Every structure is written in C-alpha cells, then in structure tokens.
Amino acid sequence: MILGILFGFGMTNVDWGKDFVLDWINPLGTIFVKLLKLIAIPLILASLIKGISDLKDISKFRNIGLRTIAIYIGTTVVAISIGLILVNLLKPGIGISEDTITQLTETYSNDSGVTSKLEEASKQKDSGPLQFLEDMVPDNAFKALGDNSLMLQVIFFTIFMGISMLLIGEEKARPLKNFFDAMNDVVLKMVDLIMLTAPVAVFALLANVVVSSGDSNLLFALLKYAGVVTLGLVLMIVFYSVVVATFTRYNPWTFLKEMSPAQLLAFSTSSSAATLPVTMERVEEHIGVDKEVSSFVLPVGATINMDGTSLYQGVAAVFIAQALSFDLPFSAQLTIVLTALLASIGSAAVPGAGMVMLVIVLEAIGFPEDKLAIGLALIFAVDRPLDMLRTVVNVTGDACVAMMVAKSVGKLGKPKVQNWDDHYDEVK
C-alpha cells in the first residue's frame, strides 16, 4: 500500500507518469478486482445453500435473519448519529470561501461522474415505496446469477432454493448438497489463490488512485470536511471494537488483526462486493463464525449494511448545507437519519454508490434541485479517498454483526484456518 502511494506520487511528477500507470500498472489491479468479483456470486450460492442445508431446525434460520436485520438497522442508526453530531459540533462547511465554491463548481459540476450520479438518483426517486422488495425477486435466476449488481436477487433465490432442499428431505437433497459443499470448498480455495497476488494488486490500485486524484489545492480546501468524515469513521471502528469486546467477549485487537486483510482490500478496491470473498474467509476461518451464520449475514451485509456510507451521508449533507447557507432545522436532520437508513438498504456494494444515496438524502430534506450539482461538486474531489475509508467501515461492520449474531445463536466457535497449499503435496 505504502509503495503504491509513493510510486503514484512519484509518477505525478513526470509528464508521462500518469499514462504509464494507467496503461501498465492499473490493469494488474483491475484484473485482481475482476477475479474477486468473478467468485463472489458462486461463493454466495455455495456458501448460503451449504449453511441452510446444514440446519436441522428451520426456525434457526428465521432467528438468524431477524437478528441480522435488527442489528444492521441499529448499527446504521448509530453511524448516522455519530456523523450528524460531529458535523454539527465541528461545522466544517462554515468558512469555505466563495472562490473555493466557485472553483469546485466550475471544475466538477459538469463532470460525468456527478451527472451520472444525479441521473441514477433520479431513477431511484421515481420508484415506488416497495420497489426495493420488487427488485429483490428475480424473474430469471440465471440473469441474476450473471450480474454482480443483483446481489439481493441472488440471495433471495439461494435462500428459496436452500429452504426447498430442506423440505424435500435429507435423502433426496443429499446429491445436490454434496455438490454445493464441494463447490464451496473449491471457491474458498480460489480465494486463497487470488490473495497470493494481493500485494502486487494493492500496489497497482493505490498507484492508480494517486495519479487519478484531482487538483491538490482543491483537496486541501476540503481537508476539514474530509477530517470530520474520517474522525467519524474511526469512531465507528472504536464502536465495533467495544461491541465485540462486551457482547462476544472476543479480544477487539485480535478481531481487528484478523480482519485487517479484508479491511486493506476494502480500502484498495472501495467495493464491499469485491471484498466479500475475503471477508467471508476471514470471519469463518480466522474468527470462528459458523458458516450457517456467515453465509447469510455477510452477503446481506455487503448489500444493505452501509454504516460507513451512511455516516458519510450525514456529514456530507450537513456540510453542503453549511457551505451553501441552506438552513437545516432539527426535523430535517431526523429526516437525514431515516432517509440514509432506507437508502442504504437498496444501495449497490460498488464504488461511488454513496453519492447516489447522498442525492436522495439531499432531495428528502428539500435541498434546491438547481443546486444539487453544486453540492455534489463541493465534495467530489475527495469522494474517492473517503469512499475507500468508508468501505473499510462497511466491511468491519459486517464482520462485527456476524460475530454478534453467531454469539447470540451459539455459533461462534474456534477458528479453523485453511491454507492454499493444504493438499498441494497430494497433487504436485
């Protein structure tokens, strides 16, 4: 990571540096992320079906599901509240000069990234109140399995299939169960093999982030805002550590140490979905959460649990209002909590999804439509580094909730670490 950042800064000082990184370095990181996304859906399919089919009592699955959703909602409300408290206390939007606002607006308001986020948010705003439930049910299982953005549809289909396997009886379901058990082991081995290339890939990803960053003067102007978001995200990590220590009686330092590969990968890729295979491997093999729990909690969390993103939205919405002198009474801030919570459920686990959610939050508090592009332009310069940081929090929150649910149903046991070369001697 450090080498990638230093190399990226070095390349920004030579004329051909940016093109060199984009053409010859970045593809290594892109291939790595593609490999992780390649196995995300097969892993959910195999792991979730194995977890459900291993259940002897179907009511356990209901308990796991209800507790998962309840705890995810609870942690998201805590995250948004921390963000709103910090941004109201520290007021990062007060004191931003008109010149800076004008410069940011001219630089970013017509940027394709900003306009695409506004268009996507407009589509989501026009949908009905139960659209997210409708979107959860696929009309073509193979189409859902072929699209990483349809993660909730894959989860719905997989749960439906797993429960149906339970209901036809163990004897009839055994051939299919054996297939998915073997598939699960194979996909987890693929995770181990892909992770062997992680150091090179992370170097490439971070070098690309550095050479692709915007005007350093504009980044400096937004330092106070970025600092408030970062402080809130650090406090969320502290919150998770306290919860892990008090509720699960697990050493919080050990928790953070075991999760660090997934956290570093989340930082590098800015994608909960791409990090999911590694998150599952760390939580199951290195922390000891039973597959019955992790196979449901973690894929669902990668889709609906966006604690870091929700905190960022609270801070960003109030920051934009402060900078553009838009009055935000207490009732409007309560609206931010509710809207950010609901928006996080339907948000895609991909880079940049948080900004789409932010547009929805701003519209919910009555922010003028003609100033939405200006508002997004204000924070667009630092969105990528903050996206990296909030994805770390999203992934850590998923793991924390998986441990809490596992502890509550007696499924938090001893880790069973598997290495990529466990059976290599048999085939070499």
HUJOCOR-V935837 format. One record per residue. N is the residue number from 1. RES is the residue in three letters. D_FIRST is the distance of its C-alpha to the first C-alpha in Angstrom with 1 decimal. Layout:
{{N RES D_FIRST} {N RES D_FIRST}}
This chain:
{{1 MET 0.0} {2 ILE 3.8} {3 LEU 5.5} {4 GLY 5.1} {5 ILE 6.3} {6 LEU 8.7} {7 PHE 9.9} {8 GLY 10.6} {9 PHE 12.5} {10 GLY 14.2} {11 MET 15.3} {12 THR 16.8} {13 ASN 19.2} {14 VAL 20.9} {15 ASP 23.2} {16 TRP 22.1} {17 GLY 18.3} {18 LYS 17.9} {19 ASP 20.1} {20 PHE 18.5} {21 VAL 15.1} {22 LEU 17.1} {23 ASP 19.3} {24 TRP 17.5} {25 ILE 13.7} {26 ASN 13.7} {27 PRO 16.3} {28 LEU 14.1} {29 GLY 12.0} {30 THR 15.5} {31 ILE 17.1} {32 PHE 14.7} {33 VAL 15.4} {34 LYS 19.1} {35 LEU 19.3} {36 LEU 18.3} {37 LYS 20.8} {38 LEU 23.3} {39 ILE 23.7} {40 ALA 23.5} {41 ILE 27.2} {42 PRO 28.5} {43 LEU 26.7} {44 ILE 28.3} {45 LEU 31.7} {46 ALA 31.8} {47 SER 30.4} {48 LEU 32.5} {49 ILE 35.6} {50 LYS 35.2} {51 GLY 34.7} {52 ILE 37.8} {53 SER 40.0} {54 ASP 39.4} {55 LEU 40.9} {56 LYS 44.6} {57 ASP 45.2} {58 ILE 44.3} {59 SER 44.6} {60 LYS 41.4} {61 PHE 39.4} {62 ARG 41.1} {63 ASN 40.2} {64 ILE 36.5} {65 GLY 36.5} {66 LEU 38.2} {67 ARG 36.2} {68 THR 32.9} {69 ILE 34.0} {70 ALA 35.5} {71 ILE 32.5} {72 TYR 30.1} {73 ILE 32.6} {74 GLY 32.8} {75 THR 29.0} {76 THR 28.8} {77 VAL 31.8} {78 VAL 30.2} {79 ALA 27.0} {80 ILE 29.1} {81 SER 31.4} {82 ILE 28.6} {83 GLY 27.4} {84 LEU 31.0} {85 ILE 31.9} {86 LEU 29.0} {87 VAL 29.6} {88 ASN 33.4} {89 LEU 33.0} {90 LEU 30.6} {91 LYS 31.8} {92 PRO 28.9} {93 GLY 31.0} {94 ILE 33.9} {95 GLY 34.0} {96 ILE 32.0} {97 SER 34.2} {98 GLU 36.1} {99 ASP 34.7} {100 THR 31.1} {101 ILE 32.3} {102 THR 34.2} {103 GLN 31.3} {104 LEU 28.9} {105 THR 31.7} {106 GLU 32.5} {107 THR 28.9} {108 TYR 27.9} {109 SER 31.1} {110 ASN 31.9} {111 ASP 28.3} {112 SER 28.3} {113 GLY 25.6} {114 VAL 27.9} {115 THR 31.1} {116 SER 29.7} {117 LYS 28.7} {118 LEU 32.3} {119 GLU 33.9} {120 GLU 32.1} {121 ALA 33.0} {122 SER 36.6} {123 LYS 36.9} {124 GLN 35.8} {125 LYS 38.1} {126 ASP 41.1} {127 SER 40.7} {128 GLY 42.9} {129 PRO 42.3} {130 LEU 42.0} {131 GLN 40.0} {132 PHE 37.0} {133 LEU 39.4} {134 GLU 40.8} {135 ASP 37.4} {136 MET 36.6} {137 VAL 39.4} {138 PRO 39.0} {139 ASP 42.0} {140 ASN 40.5} {141 ALA 38.4} {142 PHE 37.1} {143 LYS 36.1} {144 ALA 34.1} {145 LEU 32.5} {146 GLY 31.5} {147 ASP 29.6} {148 ASN 26.4} {149 SER 27.4} {150 LEU 30.5} {151 MET 28.9} {152 LEU 31.6} {153 GLN 34.3} {154 VAL 32.8} {155 ILE 32.8} {156 PHE 36.4} {157 PHE 37.6} {158 THR 36.0} {159 ILE 37.5} {160 PHE 40.9} {161 MET 40.8} {162 GLY 39.9} {163 ILE 42.7} {164 SER 45.1} {165 MET 44.3} {166 LEU 45.2} {167 LEU 48.4} {168 ILE 49.7} {169 GLY 49.8} {170 GLU 47.9} {171 GLU 50.0} {172 LYS 49.6} {173 ALA 45.9} {174 ARG 45.0} {175 PRO 44.4} {176 LEU 41.9} {177 LYS 40.3} {178 ASN 39.9} {179 PHE 38.3} {180 PHE 35.6} {181 ASP 35.1} {182 ALA 34.4} {183 MET 32.2} {184 ASN 30.1} {185 ASP 29.5} {186 VAL 28.7} {187 VAL 26.1} {188 LEU 24.4} {189 LYS 24.4} {190 MET 22.8} {191 VAL 19.9} {192 ASP 19.5} {193 LEU 19.6} {194 ILE 17.2} {195 MET 14.6} {196 LEU 15.0} {197 THR 13.2} {198 ALA 10.2} {199 PRO 7.7} {200 VAL 9.2} {201 ALA 9.4} {202 VAL 6.0} {203 PHE 5.4} {204 ALA 8.8} {205 LEU 8.7} {206 LEU 6.5} {207 ALA 8.5} {208 ASN 11.5} {209 VAL 11.2} {210 VAL 11.3} {211 VAL 14.2} {212 SER 15.9} {213 SER 16.1} {214 GLY 19.7} {215 ASP 21.9} {216 SER 20.2} {217 ASN 23.7} {218 LEU 23.9} {219 LEU 20.5} {220 PHE 21.9} {221 ALA 25.1} {222 LEU 23.5} {223 LEU 21.6} {224 LYS 24.2} {225 TYR 24.0} {226 ALA 20.2} {227 GLY 20.7} {228 VAL 23.4} {229 VAL 21.4} {230 THR 18.5} {231 LEU 21.1} {232 GLY 22.8} {233 LEU 19.7} {234 VAL 19.2} {235 LEU 22.9} {236 MET 22.7} {237 ILE 20.3} {238 VAL 22.9} {239 PHE 25.6} {240 TYR 24.2} {241 SER 24.0} {242 VAL 27.6} {243 VAL 28.8} {244 VAL 27.3} {245 ALA 28.9} {246 THR 32.3} {247 PHE 32.8} {248 THR 31.4} {249 ARG 31.8} {250 TYR 28.3} {251 ASN 26.3} {252 PRO 23.7} {253 TRP 21.3} {254 THR 21.6} {255 PHE 21.2} {256 LEU 17.8} {257 LYS 16.7} {258 GLU 17.9} {259 MET 16.4} {260 SER 12.8} {261 PRO 11.8} {262 ALA 13.5} {263 GLN 12.2} {264 LEU 8.4} {265 LEU 9.9} {266 ALA 12.1} {267 PHE 9.6} {268 SER 8.1} {269 THR 11.8} {270 SER 13.9} {271 SER 16.5} {272 SER 18.4} {273 ALA 20.3} {274 ALA 17.5} {275 THR 16.1} {276 LEU 19.7} {277 PRO 20.2} {278 VAL 17.4} {279 THR 18.7} {280 MET 22.2} {281 GLU 21.3} {282 ARG 19.8} {283 VAL 22.7} {284 GLU 25.3} {285 GLU 24.5} {286 HIS 22.6} {287 ILE 24.3} {288 GLY 27.7} {289 VAL 28.5} {290 ASP 31.2} {291 LYS 30.7} {292 GLU 33.7} {293 VAL 31.7} {294 SER 28.1} {295 SER 29.3} {296 PHE 30.9} {297 VAL 28.9} {298 LEU 25.4} {299 PRO 26.3} {300 VAL 28.6} {301 GLY 25.9} {302 ALA 23.4} {303 THR 26.2} {304 ILE 28.1} {305 ASN 26.0} {306 MET 24.1} {307 ASP 24.1} {308 GLY 21.1} {309 THR 22.5} {310 SER 26.0} {311 LEU 25.1} {312 TYR 23.5} {313 GLN 26.7} {314 GLY 28.9} {315 VAL 27.2} {316 ALA 27.0} {317 ALA 30.6} {318 VAL 32.0} {319 PHE 30.0} {320 ILE 31.3} {321 ALA 34.8} {322 GLN 34.6} {323 ALA 33.5} {324 LEU 36.2} {325 SER 38.9} {326 PHE 39.3} {327 ASP 41.0} {328 LEU 39.5} {329 PRO 42.0} {330 PHE 41.2} {331 SER 42.4} {332 ALA 39.9} {333 GLN 37.1} {334 LEU 38.4} {335 THR 38.4} {336 ILE 34.7} {337 VAL 34.2} {338 LEU 36.3} {339 THR 35.0} {340 ALA 31.3} {341 LEU 32.1} {342 LEU 34.1} {343 ALA 31.6} {344 SER 28.7} {345 ILE 30.9} {346 GLY 31.1} {347 SER 27.6} {348 ALA 25.6} {349 ALA 22.3} {350 VAL 20.6} {351 PRO 18.6} {352 GLY 21.0} {353 ALA 23.7} {354 GLY 23.7} {355 MET 25.2} {356 VAL 28.0} {357 MET 28.8} {358 LEU 28.8} {359 VAL 31.6} {360 ILE 33.6} {361 VAL 33.3} {362 LEU 34.4} {363 GLU 37.3} {364 ALA 38.4} {365 ILE 38.9} {366 GLY 40.9} {367 PHE 38.6} {368 PRO 40.4} {369 GLU 39.5} {370 ASP 39.9} {371 LYS 37.1} {372 LEU 34.5} {373 ALA 32.9} {374 ILE 32.9} {375 GLY 31.3} {376 LEU 28.4} {377 ALA 28.1} {378 LEU 27.7} {379 ILE 24.4} {380 PHE 23.1} {381 ALA 21.1} {382 VAL 18.7} {383 ASP 19.0} {384 ARG 15.8} {385 PRO 13.4} {386 LEU 16.1} {387 ASP 16.2} {388 MET 12.6} {389 LEU 13.7} {390 ARG 17.1} {391 THR 16.0} {392 VAL 14.4} {393 VAL 17.9} {394 ASN 19.7} {395 VAL 18.3} {396 THR 18.9} {397 GLY 22.3} {398 ASP 23.1} {399 ALA 22.5} {400 CYS 24.6} {401 VAL 27.4} {402 ALA 27.4} {403 MET 28.0} {404 MET 30.7} {405 VAL 32.5} {406 ALA 32.4} {407 LYS 33.7} {408 SER 36.5} {409 VAL 37.7} {410 GLY 37.4} {411 LYS 34.6} {412 LEU 31.9} {413 GLY 32.3} {414 LYS 30.7} {415 PRO 27.4} {416 LYS 28.0} {417 VAL 24.9} {418 GLN 25.1} {419 ASN 23.1} {420 TRP 22.9} {421 ASP 25.5} {422 ASP 28.0} {423 HIS 30.7} {424 TYR 29.6} {425 ASP 32.5} {426 GLU 34.9} {427 VAL 34.0} {428 LYS 32.7}}
